[in-house]
């Protein structure tokens, strides 16, 4: 399970992309790190809303 829901990620991305709010404003309003917001913005810009579903995997060492 993701720490942040898809809906919250989308809300924050839209909040910033409206053009009326900065990433700094979003950090303060939602109490989320700027790095998270920047990553979500990149995913959204590259893949659209579906990009916010992408989770980073981990390496298990299995081949």
N, C-alpha and C positions, 0 to 999 in steps of 0.2 A: 504494500500500500504506500502511496506517495504521501509525503509529509504535507504537501499542499495540493488541494483539489484542482482539477482541471478548470472548474468554474472560477476559482479565485485567481488562478494564473491568467485566465482570459480577461477577467475584470481588471486586473492590474495592467496588463498589456494595453487594453483599450483606454484605460485611464491616462496612460502616458502618451499613446499615439494620437489621442484627440488633439494634441498640440497645445492644450491649455495647461498641462501639468508636466513638471520635470521628473526625472527619475528620483531626484532628491525628495520631491514632494511625496512621491509614492513610497519611498523608504520610510518617511515619517508617518504617513497615514496608515500604512499596512504593517509597519514594524517588521519589515523583511529586508534582508541585506541587498545592497546595490548589485552585488554579483549575481544573485538569483534573478533579479529583474533584468539585468543585461542579458543573461543566458536565455530567459524566456522571450525577450524581444528578438534575439537572433533566431531562435527556433521559429517564432511566429513569422518573421520576415522571410525565412528560407522555405518553410513548409506550410505556412498558413496556420489556422487554428489547430489542425491535426498535429502539428509539431509540438504542441504543448502536452501531448500524450507520450512523447518520446521519453523513455527512461534510460539512464546510462546503466549499462550492465557492469558486471564485475568479472574478473578473471578467476576461474576456478582451478586452472592448472590441468584440467582434463583435455584430452585430445581426441 
